[in-house]
Amino acid sequence: MTRQNPRSNSKAIAHNPPALKQQRGRVKKLGFNLIEAAIVLAVVGGVIGTIWVSAATVYENYKVNKTVEQALMISQCIRNKFPRLQCDYSNICIGSAVVWWEKETDFVGKVGCIPNDIEMRGVNPTRYYDMFGKELFVFFGDAGDGSARMVISFGRWPDQSNTIGLCAKLANRIANLANTNDIWDIQTGINTNPNFLSLGINEWITACENSVSQSVSIKFNPS
């Protein structure tokens, strides 16, 4: 096999300007391709980032819808089981402390009114958590005549708090989906919003910003 002499090849290129120009053109073309590749990678990265943000938003909206759907299922179940719900001050309308809320929530679970797909932790009392990992409470207060006013709350006030955006989404979704004849008001933190029917997402953002915390509670009319 004949080996080509590098020196003779270099001399050939030196004495052959068209060949040298062609080689330089290949170098220039290679550089341009690297720039193109960088641009393509940047575009692809931007597209992937946009898809990621969109997917995260879609998933958050799904969890908002699911959380509200679960709450409304609980309220409807309680109304079906207890058409004239009265305070017995043993399981219902015990008190306003968190420890009593947990006991009342446990009672609601034991009568079969908490959906199976809500996360459970512990057994005595059983604690329940919404789609965002915040403790879910179902508790009752005396409406003034011995009848029980049910409250469903997402997040313990004040130490478990949603973000302002999530607080607004939850409140807005509740107002849009719930049977308004059943609801007394929607509470953000410790602030009540009895005019919830007239509030849009921007107003809910303001309501959540002005709250001590961003927990969300649904206060129902007595059944």
C-alpha positions, -999 to 999 in steps of 0.1 A, spaced: 0 0 0 15 34 -10 17 60 17 11 96 8 38 120 17 23 148 39 49 173 27 41 166 -9 4 170 -1 11 204 16 31 215 -14 3 205 -37 -22 226 -17 3 255 -16 6 254 -53 -31 248 -58 -50 279 -46 -85 264 -56 -79 234 -33 -69 257 -5 -100 279 -9 -122 248 -9 -106 236 24 -111 270 40 -147 270 28 -152 237 46 -139 253 78 -162 283 75 -191 260 68 -183 240 99 -183 272 121 -216 283 107 -231 249 115 -220 252 152 -238 286 154 -269 271 139 -267 242 164 -265 267 193 -295 285 180 -315 253 176 -306 242 211 -317 276 225 -350 274 206 -355 238 218 -347 248 254 -372 276 252 -399 253 238 -393 227 265 -394 254 292 -427 267 279 -441 231 278 -429 225 313 -445 257 326 -478 249 308 -478 214 321 -472 226 357 -501 251 353 -524 224 339 -515 201 368 -521 228 394 -555 236 378 -564 199 379 -555 198 417 -576 229 423 -606 214 405 -601 180 423 -598 197 457 -630 217 453 -648 186 438 -639 166 469 -651 193 492 -685 195 475 -688 158 476 -683 159 514 -709 186 518 -735 168 497 -728 135 516 -734 153 550 -766 168 537 -778 135 525 -770 117 558 -782 145 581 -810 164 564 -815 185 596 -781 186 611 -781 196 647 -753 203 671 -748 175 696 -717 191 712 -702 156 712 -692 150 676 -707 181 661 -701 217 673 -675 207 698 -653 238 698 -632 261 677 -597 247 685 -578 227 659 -579 196 681 -617 197 680 -617 203 642 -596 172 638 -621 152 659 -651 165 639 -633 157 607 -626 122 619 -663 118 627 -672 129 591 -647 103 578 -662 76 600 -698 82 587 -684 77 552 -685 112 539 -648 117 530 -639 104 495 -614 75 494 -590 94 472 -583 120 499 -550 113 516 -553 99 552 -527 100 580 -529 85 614 -559 67 629 -570 84 661 -581 109 650 -575 102 613 -562 133 596 -570 142 560 -550 162 535 -560 179 503 -543 177 469 -517 203 479 -508 185 511 -526 209 534 -547 195 562 -584 193 553 -609 201 580 -646 195 582 -661 211 613 -693 226 626 -705 256 645 -738 265 661 -758 287 637 -775 303 667 -806 280 669 -789 247 676 -786 238 639 -751 231 627 -732 253 602 -707 231 583 -673 245 574 -648 229 551 -613 244 553 -581 238 532 -550 245 553 -546 252 590 -547 288 600 -522 304 605 -493 280 601 -504 261 570 -508 286 543 -514 285 505 -497 309 482 -518 339 473 -523 326 437 -534 292 450 -557 308 476 -573 329 448 -577 299 425 -594 278 451 -618 305 463 -626 314 427 -633 278 417 -655 273 447 -676 303 439 -679 292 403 -688 255 410 -708 255 443 -745 257 447 -748 292 460 -779 284 479 -758 262 501 -730 286 508 -730 313 535 -696 328 525 -661 319 514 -634 328 539 -598 336 531 -576 334 562 -598 349 589 -616 373 565 -651 366 553 -662 373 517 -701 371 517 -701 389 484 -682 360 468 -706 358 438 -694 392 425 -656 384 429 -634 375 400 -599 360 401 -583 395 405 -606 404 434 -598 370 450 -561 378 447 -567 410 466 -588 392 492 -560 366 497 -533 393 499 -553 411 526 -557 380 547 -536 370 577 -531 337 560 -542 322 527 -562 292 540 -596 289 523 -628 279 541 -663 273 528 -691 282 552 -723 264 544 -758 274 553 -774 251 578 -792 222 562 
